[in-house]
């Protein structure tokens, strides 16, 4: 029986679990969900894989606070942003917001 025709394949499609979700780091979605739920004005930047870094998602709140996490793929990050109702931008095309840099300056140790 192929994975597509297996009962588990149908269940995964019905509940929205993709192959990328299964390869995601434990707690990834929970961390991102918690950040989105506890901050306002959150937007997402999808960072592609490079020769030095894996694909990642950067979430920036309205006040500039941010979090970055490695994701299974840019597609996973785009899909997460869409499902969470966030505006998303390709990081290689759209620069990071000034509010993020301002937040970093104000919160340096």
C-alpha positions as CSV (number, residue, x, y, z in Angstrom):
1,X,0.0,0.0,0.0
2,X,1.5,3.4,-1.0
3,X,1.7,6.2,1.6
4,X,-0.8,8.2,-0.4
5,X,-3.4,5.5,-0.3
6,X,-2.7,4.4,3.3
7,X,-5.2,5.3,6.0
8,X,-2.5,7.3,7.8
9,X,-1.8,9.3,4.6
10,X,-5.4,10.3,4.3
11,X,-5.5,11.3,8.0
12,X,-2.4,13.4,7.7
13,X,-3.9,15.3,4.8
14,X,-7.2,15.8,6.6
15,X,-5.6,17.3,9.7
16,X,-3.0,19.3,7.7
17,X,0.2,17.4,8.7
18,X,2.7,17.4,5.9
19,X,5.9,15.5,5.4
20,X,7.7,18.8,6.4
21,X,5.8,18.9,9.6
22,X,7.1,15.5,10.6
23,X,10.7,16.7,9.9
24,X,10.3,19.9,11.9
25,X,12.1,20.3,15.2
26,X,10.1,19.3,18.3
27,X,8.3,22.3,19.7
28,X,8.8,24.5,16.6
29,X,5.2,25.1,15.9
30,X,4.4,25.6,19.6
31,X,7.1,28.3,19.9
32,X,5.9,30.1,16.8
33,X,2.3,29.9,17.9
34,X,3.1,31.2,21.4
35,X,5.1,34.2,19.9
36,X,2.2,35.0,17.6
37,X,-0.5,34.7,20.3
38,X,1.4,36.9,22.8
39,X,2.4,39.8,20.6
40,X,0.6,42.2,18.3
41,X,1.4,43.1,14.7
42,X,3.5,40.1,14.0
43,X,4.8,39.6,10.4
44,X,6.9,36.9,8.9
45,X,10.1,36.9,6.8
46,X,10.9,33.6,5.0
47,X,14.7,33.1,4.8
48,X,15.8,30.6,2.1
49,X,18.5,28.0,2.6
50,X,22.0,29.3,1.8
51,X,25.4,27.7,1.8
52,X,25.8,28.6,5.4
53,X,22.3,28.5,6.9
54,X,19.3,26.3,6.8
55,X,15.9,27.7,5.8
56,X,14.3,29.7,8.6
57,X,11.4,31.9,9.5
58,X,11.8,35.3,11.3
59,X,8.8,36.6,13.1
60,X,8.8,40.3,14.0
61,X,6.2,41.8,16.4
62,X,4.9,45.3,16.0
63,X,7.3,46.6,18.7
64,X,10.3,45.0,17.0
65,X,10.7,42.0,19.2
66,X,11.6,39.0,17.1
67,X,12.3,35.3,17.0
68,X,14.0,33.2,14.4
69,X,13.7,29.5,14.0
70,X,15.1,26.9,11.5
71,X,12.3,25.3,9.5
72,X,12.1,22.2,7.3
73,X,11.7,24.3,4.1
74,X,10.7,27.8,2.9
75,X,7.4,26.3,1.7
76,X,6.8,25.2,5.3
77,X,7.4,28.7,6.5
78,X,5.2,30.3,3.9
79,X,2.4,27.8,4.8
80,X,2.8,28.5,8.5
81,X,2.5,32.2,7.9
82,X,-0.6,31.8,5.8
83,X,-2.3,29.5,8.3
84,X,-1.4,31.9,11.1
85,X,-2.9,34.8,9.2
86,X,0.5,36.6,9.0
87,X,1.8,38.8,6.2
88,X,4.9,37.2,4.9
89,X,7.8,38.5,2.9
90,X,10.8,36.8,1.1
91,X,13.8,37.9,3.2
92,X,16.1,37.9,0.2
93,X,13.9,40.5,-1.5
94,X,12.3,42.6,1.3
95,X,14.7,44.0,3.9
96,X,14.1,43.5,7.6
97,X,12.1,46.2,9.4
98,X,13.8,49.1,11.2
99,X,11.7,48.4,14.3
100,X,13.6,45.1,14.7
101,X,17.0,46.9,14.7
102,X,15.7,49.5,17.1
103,X,14.5,46.8,19.4
104,X,17.9,45.1,19.3
105,X,19.6,48.4,20.2
106,X,17.2,49.1,23.1
107,X,17.6,45.6,24.5
108,X,21.4,45.0,24.3
109,X,22.9,43.6,27.4
